[in-house]
Amino acid sequence: MRSSLLACALSLVLSPGLAFAAEVPSYGMELEGFDYPFPVEHHAFTSQGEALRMAYLDVAPATPNGRTVVLLHGKNFCAATWESAIRALTGAGYRVIAPDQIGFCKSSKPEHYQYSFQQLAANTNALLESLGIERASIVGHSMGGMLATRYALMYPQRTEALMLVNPIGLEDWKALGVPWASVDANLAGELKTNFDSIKRYQQQVYYSGQWKPEYDRWVSMLAGLYAGPGKQRVAWNQALTTDMVFTQPVVHEFPQIREPTTLFIGQRDRTAIGRDRASPELRERLGDYPALGKRAAKTIPGATLVEFDDLGHSPQVEAPVRFEKALLEALARTR
């Protein structure tokens, strides 16, 4: 009896799933309880009949150089994930604006919203107008790269330069043959999301099987949203944005980009939306970032390609000092 109880207790302590679950906090639907590294402000507006609040960081430099950089997060990231880059940019004299898009992180999670990159770009532009920013360099990571591209196409006069950090959407998955998944199917998958599933996905796809303890902070940030009381609404908005990403490619419009563009591509990235639904043959070809980065650089007029041979999907998280040096050099070229 005593040995059986001991074995049971040990299994509870040593079970990875239970260990992770015990460590994950519960955050509110707008990420209440998770502190950002800089003061969070909110832009209130009405869109599609919904009263919304768009959270954002507005970080001023000690010695301004007169330029502004806008940082657009990815689907599995938040404005806070740019912490190190924000410090580097403001240290170099740039004003930095880092919003949380509607449906994400500390921003509103509407009950009903028709998501499109055009809508998110318009929301971002309205925020910048409210702050009196007429022109800025737009930096987009992952899904934020698709949004940054759409923003540059819609507002070329307001885009000083375009910087794409391992953007998704360098290939059109549905055109290549990846089957579509309904929003209901996306929702079912989102509702299963937890710390373990987030970490497993990011480790396999983003970081080529590697992991550093400091990544856990960002996994807990996301997992806490799904562990909180707003889980259903969080999952619903994520299901809608997954459909947006899959059905609204920007890659076919790359030749129309006219702004100075730099691509920062971690060569170990293998991100591809819907890979799990693709045939085995197609699955092997998807998310080939070494090839995709080179192709995008040739397609976007005058684009510059910066490759990180040993990095994955998130160079700004994996090797911040190297990434920030490359970013500042690219910004300097666009003066």
C-alpha positions in Angstrom: 0.0 0.0 0.0 2.7 2.5 1.1 4.8 1.7 -2.0 1.8 2.1 -4.3 1.0 5.5 -2.8 4.6 6.6 -3.2 4.6 5.5 -6.9 1.4 7.4 -7.4 2.8 10.5 -5.8 6.0 10.3 -7.9 4.0 10.0 -11.1 2.1 13.2 -10.2 5.3 15.1 -9.5 7.2 13.8 -12.5 4.5 13.9 -15.2 5.6 16.6 -17.6 2.1 17.6 -18.5 1.1 18.0 -14.9 4.3 19.8 -14.0 3.7 22.3 -16.8 0.0 22.8 -15.9 0.9 23.6 -12.3 3.3 26.3 -13.4 0.9 28.1 -15.9 -0.9 31.1 -14.5 -4.4 32.1 -15.5 -4.7 35.4 -17.3 -7.8 37.5 -18.2 -9.2 37.7 -21.7 -7.1 40.8 -22.3 -4.0 39.3 -20.8 -4.7 40.9 -17.4 -2.2 39.6 -14.9 0.7 39.5 -17.4 2.9 42.5 -17.1 4.5 44.1 -20.2 8.0 45.6 -20.0 6.7 49.1 -20.9 3.5 51.0 -20.0 0.5 49.8 -22.0 -1.9 52.4 -23.6 -5.2 51.9 -25.3 -6.7 53.3 -28.5 -10.5 53.2 -28.3 -12.5 53.1 -31.5 -15.6 51.5 -33.1 -15.2 48.9 -35.9 -17.8 46.7 -37.5 -20.3 47.9 -34.9 -18.1 46.8 -32.0 -16.6 49.2 -29.4 -13.0 48.0 -29.3 -9.7 48.8 -27.4 -6.4 48.4 -29.2 -3.5 48.0 -26.7 -0.2 49.4 -27.7 3.3 50.4 -26.5 4.6 53.9 -27.3 8.2 54.0 -26.2 10.1 57.2 -26.7 13.9 57.4 -27.1 16.1 59.5 -24.8 17.6 61.2 -27.8 15.2 61.2 -30.7 16.4 60.9 -34.3 13.1 61.9 -35.7 12.1 58.5 -37.0 9.4 56.0 -35.9 9.4 52.2 -36.1 6.2 50.2 -35.9 6.6 46.6 -34.7 3.8 44.1 -35.7 3.7 40.9 -33.8 3.0 37.4 -35.1 0.0 35.2 -34.4 1.6 33.4 -31.5 3.3 36.5 -30.2 2.5 39.8 -28.5 3.8 43.3 -28.5 5.8 42.4 -25.4 7.8 39.8 -27.3 9.6 42.7 -29.0 11.0 43.8 -25.6 14.7 43.5 -26.5 14.2 45.1 -30.0 12.3 48.0 -28.5 15.3 48.7 -26.1 17.7 48.6 -29.0 15.6 50.8 -31.2 14.9 53.5 -28.6 18.6 53.4 -27.7 19.4 54.2 -31.3 17.0 57.2 -31.2 13.8 55.7 -32.7 10.3 56.1 -31.4 8.7 52.7 -31.2 5.0 51.8 -31.5 4.2 48.2 -30.9 0.4 47.4 -31.0 -1.5 44.3 -30.0 -3.8 43.7 -32.9 -7.5 43.3 -32.2 -8.2 39.7 -31.2 -4.7 39.3 -29.6 -3.0 39.7 -26.3 -4.1 42.8 -24.4 -6.5 44.0 -27.0 -10.3 43.4 -27.4 -11.6 40.0 -28.3 -14.8 40.8 -30.2 -17.7 38.4 -30.2 -18.3 39.0 -33.9 -15.6 40.3 -36.2 -14.8 39.8 -39.9 -11.0 39.5 -39.8 -9.0 40.6 -42.8 -5.5 42.0 -43.2 -7.0 45.1 -44.7 -9.1 45.6 -41.6 -6.1 45.1 -39.3 -4.0 47.5 -41.5 -6.7 50.1 -41.3 -6.9 49.7 -37.5 -3.1 50.1 -37.3 -3.2 53.2 -39.5 -6.0 54.8 -37.4 -3.8 54.2 -34.3 -0.8 55.9 -36.0 -3.0 58.8 -37.1 -4.3 59.3 -33.6 -0.7 59.5 -32.4 0.2 62.1 -35.1 2.6 59.7 -36.9 2.6 60.4 -40.6 5.3 58.1 -41.7 7.1 55.1 -40.2 9.2 52.1 -40.9 7.0 49.0 -40.6 8.5 45.8 -39.1 6.5 42.6 -39.2 7.2 39.2 -37.8 5.5 36.0 -38.8 1.8 36.8 -39.3 2.8 40.4 -38.7 4.9 40.1 -41.9 1.7 39.5 -43.9 0.1 42.4 -42.1 3.1 44.7 -42.7 3.0 43.8 -46.4 -0.7 44.6 -46.6 -0.1 47.9 -44.8 2.7 48.9 -47.2 0.4 48.1 -50.2 -2.5 50.1 -48.7 -0.5 53.0 -47.3 2.7 53.4 -49.4 2.9 57.1 -48.7 3.0 56.4 -44.9 5.6 53.5 -45.2 9.2 54.7 -45.0 10.6 51.1 -45.2 9.3 47.5 -44.9 11.1 45.0 -42.8 9.9 41.4 -42.8 11.1 39.0 -40.1 10.5 35.4 -41.0 7.1 36.3 -42.4 4.6 33.6 -43.0 2.8 33.7 -46.3 5.8 33.5 -48.5 3.9 30.7 -50.2 0.2 30.3 -50.9 -0.7 27.1 -49.0 -4.2 26.7 -50.4 -3.0 27.2 -54.0 -0.3 24.5 -53.4 -3.0 22.0 -52.4 -3.3 22.3 -48.6 -7.0 21.5 -47.8 -9.0 24.3 -46.2 -10.2 23.8 -42.6 -13.4 25.4 -41.4 -13.5 27.9 -38.6 -15.3 25.3 -36.5 -12.4 22.9 -37.0 -10.0 25.6 -36.1 -11.9 26.3 -33.0 -11.9 22.7 -31.9 -8.1 22.7 -32.3 -7.7 26.0 -30.4 -9.7 24.7 -27.5 -7.1 22.0 -27.0 -4.3 24.5 -26.7 -2.2 24.5 -23.5 1.4 25.1 -22.4 2.6 21.7 -23.6 1.0 22.0 -27.1 2.4 25.5 -27.6 5.9 24.6 -26.5 5.9 21.4 -28.6 4.9 23.2 -31.7 7.3 26.1 -31.3 10.2 23.7 -30.4 9.6 21.5 -33.5 8.8 24.2 -36.0 10.3 27.5 -34.8 13.6 26.3 -33.2 14.5 23.1 -35.1 14.1 21.0 -31.9 16.1 23.3 -29.7 14.9 25.1 -26.6 16.1 27.8 -24.2 14.6 28.4 -20.7 13.9 32.0 -21.5 11.4 30.9 -24.2 9.1 29.6 -21.5 8.0 33.1 -20.6 6.4 33.6 -23.9 4.8 30.2 -23.9 3.3 30.9 -20.5 2.0 34.3 -21.8 -0.1 32.5 -24.4 -1.0 29.5 -22.4 -2.3 31.7 -19.6 -4.9 33.2 -22.0 -6.2 29.7 -22.7 -6.1 28.8 -19.0 -8.1 31.9 -18.1 -11.9 32.6 -17.9 -11.9 34.0 -21.4 -10.7 30.8 -23.0 -13.7 30.4 -25.3 -13.6 33.9 -26.7 -9.8 33.8 -27.0 -10.0 30.5 -28.9 -12.8 31.8 -31.1 -10.8 34.9 -32.2 -7.8 32.8 -32.9 -9.8 30.4 -35.0 -11.0 33.4 -37.1 -7.5 34.8 -37.5 -6.2 31.3 -38.6 -8.8 31.4 -41.4 -7.7 34.9 -42.3 -4.1 33.8 -42.6 -4.9 30.8 -44.7 -7.4 32.4 -47.1 -5.8 35.8 -47.7 -2.3 35.4 -49.2 -0.2 38.4 -49.9 2.7 36.7 -51.8 1.1 37.3 -55.2 1.3 41.0 -54.6 5.0 41.2 -53.7 5.9 42.7 -57.2 3.7 45.7 -56.3 5.8 46.7 -53.3 7.7 49.9 -53.9 9.1 50.7 -50.5 12.7 49.8 -49.5 12.3 46.2 -48.2 14.5 44.0 -46.1 13.9 40.3 -45.4 15.3 38.8 -42.3 15.2 35.0 -42.6 16.2 32.4 -40.1 17.1 29.4 -42.2 15.9 26.8 -39.8 12.3 27.9 -39.8 9.8 25.4 -41.2 6.5 27.2 -40.5 3.6 26.3 -42.9 0.0 26.8 -42.0 -2.0 23.6 -42.6 1.0 21.3 -43.0 -0.7 18.7 -40.8 -3.6 18.6 -43.4 -1.3 18.3 -46.5 -0.3 15.1 -48.2 3.0 13.6 -47.2 4.6 14.6 -50.4 3.4 18.2 -50.1 4.2 18.4 -46.4 7.9 17.8 -47.1 8.0 20.8 -49.5 6.2 23.3 -47.4 7.9 25.9 -45.2 11.3 25.8 -46.9 12.4 29.2 -45.7 15.9 29.1 -47.3 14.3 28.8 -50.7 11.3 31.0 -49.9 13.4 33.9 -48.6 15.5 33.9 -51.8 12.4 33.8 -54.0 10.7 36.6 -52.1 13.9 38.7 -52.4 13.8 38.3 -56.1 10.1 39.0 -56.4 10.0 42.2 -54.3 11.7 45.0 -56.3 15.1 45.9 -54.9 14.7 43.8 -51.7 17.6 43.0 -49.5 17.9 39.5 -48.0 19.6 39.0 -44.6 20.0 35.3 -43.7 20.7 33.8 -40.3 22.0 30.3 -41.0 21.6 28.9 -37.5 18.4 30.6 -36.4 14.7 29.7 -36.8 11.3 31.4 -36.9 12.1 34.1 -34.3 15.5 35.7 -34.7 14.5 38.6 -32.5 13.9 36.1 -29.6 16.6 33.5 -30.4 19.5 35.8 -31.0 18.4 39.4 -30.1 21.8 41.1 -30.3 22.5 39.7 -33.8 19.0 40.5 -35.0 19.0 44.0 -33.6 22.4 44.8 -35.2 21.0 43.7 -38.6 17.8 45.6 -38.1 19.5 48.8 -37.2 21.8 48.5 -40.2 18.8 48.0 -42.5 17.1 51.0 -41.0 20.2 53.1 -41.5 20.2 52.2 -45.2 16.7 53.7 -45.6 17.4 57.2 -44.4 
